[in-house]
């Protein structure tokens, strides 16, 4: 019985060492786990123009960015005398990219062939309008400037 009291504490001491061992995790495993947690379709901060830099919330940043481009496009198009033979109500989809350096560039303009025939210079006007915009600050993901793409619907309506 006397030996039992000595044996039990010894057994506890000998088996408790395994609780002090730490599992070694390689930096590659940590990196792979971190990559899996990142949402690659979202950014921490949207691209911005000078009038949008004070906006703190993400939804407001995006709205300000899109509204600035929309306003600029509509002002630019309305300066040109667009005369149509028939009444038109159509939507153009402008796919553009903001590079990691903040440069805006049009990737594709999707418009109906009827609209192209009615306004043959419309694509040229849209490209010139985008090119005349002031450079923007790029989007950021984890503090790194990243390239982002947007699709902007532009509604063309004639009276």
Backbone bond lengths (Angstrom), bond angles and torsions (degrees), N, CA, C in turn:
res aa  C-N    CA-C-N  psi(-1)  N-CA   C-N-CA  omega(-1)  CA-C   N-CA-C  phi
1 X - - - 1.433 - - 1.524 110.31 -
2 X 1.356 114.87 -37.32 1.443 119.96 179.22 1.527 110.25 -63.13
3 X 1.308 116.18 -37.92 1.465 120.44 -179.64 1.530 111.77 -71.86
4 X 1.316 116.34 -26.51 1.463 120.66 178.73 1.522 110.82 -64.82
5 X 1.311 116.60 -39.14 1.463 120.46 178.36 1.515 111.32 -66.86
6 X 1.300 118.51 -31.31 1.464 121.50 176.51 1.523 111.67 -80.35
7 X 1.291 115.94 -33.41 1.460 120.57 -178.01 1.543 112.26 -71.15
8 X 1.306 118.77 -40.63 1.478 122.86 -177.89 1.528 110.81 -63.78
9 X 1.334 121.29 -49.20 1.468 118.79 177.74 1.536 112.44 -63.10
10 X 1.337 115.95 -36.55 1.468 118.86 177.21 1.522 110.89 -63.04
11 X 1.312 116.97 -42.42 1.467 121.95 178.87 1.532 110.65 -63.10
12 X 1.303 117.50 -41.77 1.465 121.70 178.02 1.529 111.43 -64.11
13 X 1.318 116.45 -42.45 1.461 120.30 179.26 1.520 111.53 -65.73
14 X 1.301 117.35 -40.72 1.460 121.76 -177.74 1.522 111.56 -69.54
15 X 1.321 117.47 -36.03 1.470 119.33 -177.27 1.523 112.41 -86.40
16 X 1.308 118.97 -17.60 1.460 120.06 -176.66 1.527 113.09 -79.01
17 X 1.287 119.00 -11.95 1.459 121.17 -179.95 1.520 112.14 -64.32
18 X 1.321 116.37 -29.03 1.462 118.91 -179.47 1.528 111.46 -67.02
19 X 1.333 117.33 -21.61 1.463 120.46 179.67 1.520 111.55 -76.99
20 X 1.308 117.15 -17.35 1.453 120.72 -179.95 1.522 113.10 -92.13
21 X 1.296 116.88 -7.89 1.461 120.10 178.87 1.526 109.57 -74.16
22 X 1.294 116.84 138.14 1.469 120.59 177.41 1.523 108.71 -106.69
23 X 1.290 113.62 144.89 1.461 119.01 179.30 1.524 108.39 -81.52
24 X 1.297 115.87 129.57 1.457 120.15 -179.84 1.528 108.84 -85.68
25 X 1.342 115.20 127.76 1.462 121.12 179.69 1.520 106.73 -118.60
26 X 1.307 115.74 127.91 1.464 118.91 -178.22 1.530 110.16 -75.83
27 X 1.303 114.96 156.65 1.469 120.05 179.08 1.523 110.97 -64.26
28 X 1.309 117.40 -28.44 1.468 120.94 177.84 1.527 110.67 -66.78
29 X 1.335 116.84 -39.82 1.467 120.14 177.42 1.523 110.89 -65.00
30 X 1.318 117.35 -41.76 1.464 121.73 177.44 1.522 109.64 -61.95
31 X 1.307 116.61 -44.04 1.469 121.85 178.97 1.527 110.68 -60.90
32 X 1.327 117.37 -46.77 1.471 121.16 -179.14 1.521 111.56 -63.23
33 X 1.311 117.61 -39.67 1.470 121.00 177.75 1.528 110.30 -65.94
34 X 1.324 117.23 -40.45 1.460 121.34 179.68 1.529 111.04 -65.96
35 X 1.307 117.57 -39.98 1.470 122.28 178.18 1.519 110.47 -61.51
36 X 1.316 117.28 -38.95 1.468 121.00 -179.94 1.525 112.04 -66.11
37 X 1.327 117.93 -28.64 1.463 120.80 -176.99 1.527 113.15 -83.97
38 X 1.317 118.31 -13.57 1.469 121.29 -177.59 1.518 110.09 -79.14
39 X 1.340 116.35 132.21 1.464 122.39 174.77 1.531 106.97 -88.81
40 X 1.317 116.61 104.36 1.466 121.22 -174.15 1.521 112.66 -76.86
41 X 1.328 118.47 -10.55 1.459 120.84 -178.94 1.526 111.93 -92.81
42 X 1.305 117.53 0.02 1.455 122.00 -178.79 1.522 109.12 -126.99
43 X 1.319 115.93 152.94 1.467 121.33 178.81 1.527 108.69 -116.85
44 X 1.314 115.60 160.86 1.459 120.24 177.64 1.526 111.08 -79.61
45 X 1.325 115.90 -33.53 1.464 121.60 178.42 1.521 108.15 -142.48
46 X 1.338 116.21 129.64 1.462 121.35 -179.96 1.524 110.71 -75.59
47 X 1.336 117.11 160.93 1.468 119.40 174.65 1.527 109.28 -60.50
48 X 1.308 116.80 155.15 1.462 118.08 -177.62 1.513 112.09 -146.28
49 X 1.307 113.57 154.19 1.456 122.50 171.18 1.523 107.23 -97.51
50 X 1.324 116.13 172.35 1.463 119.24 -176.82 1.534 111.68 -61.51
51 X 1.347 117.92 -31.20 1.463 119.60 -179.83 1.525 112.97 -77.61
52 X 1.321 118.30 -6.88 1.472 122.24 -177.72 1.526 112.94 -109.83
53 X 1.299 118.51 1.23 1.467 120.35 -172.18 1.523 114.07 -68.44
54 X 1.333 117.54 -23.95 1.463 119.93 -179.08 1.525 112.77 -85.77
55 X 1.310 117.56 -2.93 1.458 121.92 -179.66 1.525 109.23 -77.04
56 X 1.338 116.23 126.35 1.458 119.87 -174.11 1.524 113.98 -98.31
57 X 1.301 118.10 -35.37 1.459 121.32 -176.49 1.523 111.20 -82.66
58 X 1.340 116.56 141.17 1.470 121.30 -177.41 1.527 113.75 -58.96
59 X 1.342 119.96 -46.84 1.473 118.29 179.61 1.529 112.57 -60.97
60 X 1.326 116.56 -37.27 1.467 120.78 178.15 1.524 110.74 -68.41
61 X 1.331 117.48 -36.75 1.465 121.28 177.94 1.523 109.96 -61.24
62 X 1.319 116.18 -47.49 1.465 120.61 -179.19 1.524 110.53 -64.23
63 X 1.336 117.24 -45.59 1.469 120.79 179.32 1.517 111.62 -60.38
64 X 1.315 117.27 -43.68 1.464 120.95 179.61 1.524 110.75 -63.21
65 X 1.331 116.76 -42.90 1.464 121.36 179.52 1.525 111.07 -61.57
66 X 1.343 117.01 -50.33 1.469 121.94 -178.68 1.526 110.59 -65.74
67 X 1.334 117.74 -43.11 1.470 120.62 -179.69 1.520 111.95 -64.46
68 X 1.318 117.58 -35.79 1.465 120.67 177.76 1.527 110.65 -64.59
69 X 1.320 116.99 -44.07 1.468 120.28 178.47 1.523 110.21 -66.31
70 X 1.342 117.41 -44.77 1.467 121.22 178.52 1.522 111.86 -57.36
71 X 1.310 116.05 -49.72 1.466 120.92 -179.48 1.515 110.62 -59.42
72 X 1.310 116.24 -43.89 1.464 120.23 -179.71 1.536 111.43 -63.92
73 X 1.336 116.58 -44.21 1.467 120.22 179.42 1.529 111.28 -62.67
74 X 1.319 117.43 -46.76 1.463 119.92 -178.57 1.526 112.12 -65.60
75 X 1.325 117.36 -37.92 1.476 119.89 175.92 1.522 110.74 -64.33
76 X 1.311 115.42 -43.03 1.464 120.22 -178.82 1.526 111.26 -64.68
77 X 1.320 117.07 -44.57 1.466 120.85 -178.89 1.528 110.86 -69.33
78 X 1.326 116.80 -38.29 1.465 119.10 -177.37 1.521 112.52 -70.16
79 X 1.335 118.16 -20.26 1.469 120.89 175.71 1.521 110.80 -67.27
80 X 1.322 116.08 -36.85 1.459 120.60 179.13 1.519 108.98 -78.13
81 X 1.302 115.93 139.57 1.456 120.17 179.64 1.514 109.26 -77.65
82 X 1.318 114.69 103.62 1.451 120.20 179.24 1.525 107.45 -100.03
83 X 1.317 115.79 113.54 1.455 121.13 -179.99 1.524 107.88 -117.47
84 X 1.328 115.78 126.25 1.462 121.01 -179.23 1.523 109.77 -114.12
85 X 1.326 115.20 147.30 1.454 121.27 178.18 1.530 109.89 -75.12
86 X 1.327 117.01 -38.16 1.467 121.62 -179.54 1.524 109.34 -122.87
87 X 1.327 114.27 166.75 1.458 119.53 179.15 1.522 109.55 -73.64
88 X 1.343 116.02 134.42 1.462 121.27 -176.75 1.520 109.35 -128.74
89 X 1.306 114.15 135.68 1.466 121.89 171.71 1.521 106.04 -139.49
90 X 1.336 116.34 99.25 1.455 120.86 -173.89 1.520 109.89 -143.31
91 X 1.313 115.51 163.45 1.464 121.53 179.98 1.522 109.78 -119.62
92 X 1.301 114.74 132.30 1.465 122.36 175.11 1.520 106.76 -104.62
93 X 1.316 117.16 138.03 1.465 121.03 176.40 1.521 108.24 -106.30
94 X 1.313 115.25 117.86 1.456 121.68 179.42 1.524 108.10 -104.88
95 X 1.322 116.10 112.39 1.466 121.78 175.73 1.520 107.68 -93.51
96 X 1.315 116.34 121.91 1.462 119.71 179.99 1.517 110.41 -137.35
97 X 1.309 113.15 167.31 1.454 121.25 -174.95 1.521 109.01 -131.52
98 X 1.312 115.01 142.05 1.461 121.08 170.84 1.517 105.32 -110.81
99 X 1.326 115.95 113.40 1.458 120.84 -177.70 1.513 112.47 -69.88
100 X 1.308 116.67 169.79 1.461 120.93 179.93 1.529 111.76 -69.07
101 X 1.332 116.26 -12.43 1.464 120.76 174.06 1.523 111.78 -93.94
102 X 1.362 117.85 -2.01 1.459 121.96 177.64 1.512 114.06 93.14
103 X 1.315 118.19 4.34 1.471 121.81 -177.92 1.530 110.64 -83.00
104 X 1.333 116.04 129.54 1.462 122.15 177.12 1.516 109.91 -85.80
105 X 1.327 117.12 136.55 1.459 120.37 175.35 1.522 109.47 -147.84
106 X 1.328 115.34 140.84 1.459 121.13 179.66 1.521 108.86 -83.24
107 X 1.328 115.85 130.88 1.456 121.03 177.42 1.519 110.99 -92.78
108 X 1.351 116.06 -41.76 1.462 120.16 -176.18 1.523 109.24 -161.64
109 X 1.323 115.06 144.78 1.458 121.25 173.62 1.519 107.15 -121.43
110 X 1.336 116.14 117.57 1.464 121.18 -179.89 1.523 108.43 -103.64
111 X 1.337 114.86 116.65 1.456 118.92 176.89 1.519 110.02 -141.81
112 X 1.313 114.41 154.92 1.450 121.81 -179.57 1.533 109.94 -66.49
113 X 1.332 116.37 148.53 1.475 120.13 179.99 1.516 111.68 -64.85
114 X 1.336 117.75 -31.59 1.464 120.86 176.83 1.524 110.16 -62.43
115 X 1.301 116.19 -42.55 1.465 121.25 178.49 1.529 110.40 -66.01
116 X 1.316 116.98 -38.60 1.473 120.69 177.25 1.525 111.45 -62.82
117 X 1.338 116.35 -41.34 1.469 119.46 179.03 1.520 111.69 -68.80
118 X 1.337 115.85 -35.98 1.461 120.08 -178.33 1.529 111.48 -73.04
119 X 1.324 116.65 -39.05 1.474 122.15 179.91 1.525 109.13 -128.85
120 X 1.313 118.33 82.41 1.471 119.99 -175.60 1.532 113.97 -65.03
121 X 1.324 117.69 -23.42 1.473 120.70 -178.67 1.527 113.14 -95.04
122 X 1.301 117.78 2.95 1.462 120.75 -175.22 1.527 112.00 -60.02
123 X 1.311 117.66 -44.27 1.474 120.51 179.30 1.526 110.46 -61.30
124 X 1.309 116.67 -42.49 1.468 121.14 178.33 1.532 110.45 -62.28
125 X 1.343 117.43 -41.24 1.459 121.30 178.75 1.524 111.44 -63.91
126 X 1.322 116.28 -40.73 1.462 119.58 178.80 1.530 111.54 -65.05
127 X 1.316 116.38 -43.17 1.469 120.54 178.95 1.527 110.50 -63.12
128 X 1.333 117.03 -44.25 1.462 120.32 178.71 1.527 111.18 -63.21
129 X 1.319 116.16 -38.07 1.458 120.30 179.69 1.521 111.36 -64.62
130 X 1.323 116.84 -45.32 1.472 120.34 178.25 1.533 110.39 -64.83
131 X 1.332 116.68 -40.70 1.471 120.34 -179.66 1.521 112.17 -65.43
132 X 1.330 117.11 -27.29 1.464 119.79 -177.70 1.529 112.87 -84.25
133 X 1.317 117.71 -5.86 1.471 120.00 177.50 1.519 110.58 -69.02
134 X 1.318 115.32 145.87 1.459 120.48 176.24 1.528 109.26 -65.86
135 X 1.311 117.74 146.40 1.469 119.47 177.55 1.526 110.54 -56.24
136 X 1.310 115.57 146.70 1.456 121.72 -178.03 1.516 109.96 -110.56
137 X 1.317 114.26 163.50 1.462 119.05 172.25 1.523 106.59 -80.00
138 X 1.306 118.93 138.23 1.470 120.57 -177.13 1.531 111.79 -71.75
139 X 1.301 114.87 170.98 1.464 120.73 173.01 1.529 108.05 -75.52
140 X 1.314 114.92 156.03 1.464 119.64 179.54 1.519 110.28 -126.04
141 X 1.322 114.24 139.17 1.463 122.22 174.25 1.519 106.29 -128.51
142 X 1.318 115.90 113.56 1.468 122.00 -178.80 1.529 112.10 55.27
143 X 1.330 115.16 40.74 1.458 120.99 176.27 1.513 115.27 79.80
144 X 1.320 117.97 3.96 1.467 121.93 -178.75 1.520 108.29 -112.41
145 X 1.348 118.44 131.13 1.470 119.47 177.12 1.532 110.43 -65.89
146 X 1.331 116.02 133.14 1.459 121.26 -177.86 1.524 110.74 -128.51
147 X 1.322 114.55 160.20 1.456 122.48 177.00 1.526 108.03 -84.00
148 X 1.345 116.70 136.02 1.463 121.13 178.01 1.519 109.79 -130.76
149 X 1.329 115.76 152.48 1.460 121.52 178.50 1.519 109.28 -123.41
150 X 1.334 115.35 144.15 1.448 122.11 179.61 1.524 109.34 -134.87
151 X 1.325 115.66 154.83 1.457 122.02 170.38 1.514 106.52 -119.86
152 X 1.318 115.40 120.79 1.457 121.48 -176.34 1.528 109.28 -112.34
153 X 1.331 117.99 119.12 1.470 118.63 175.21 1.531 109.69 -81.39
154 X 1.317 116.21 130.89 1.460 122.53 177.94 1.535 106.55 -116.82
155 X 1.329 116.09 118.41 1.456 120.81 -177.50 1.521 109.03 -92.10
156 X 1.338 115.08 126.70 1.469 122.30 177.41 1.524 106.90 -108.41
157 X 1.318 114.90 120.17 1.466 120.60 -179.76 1.518 108.95 -134.52
158 X 1.332 115.76 125.99 1.459 120.26 178.61 1.515 109.40 -110.81
159 X 1.316 115.40 157.99 1.467 121.21 178.27 1.511 110.37 -102.58
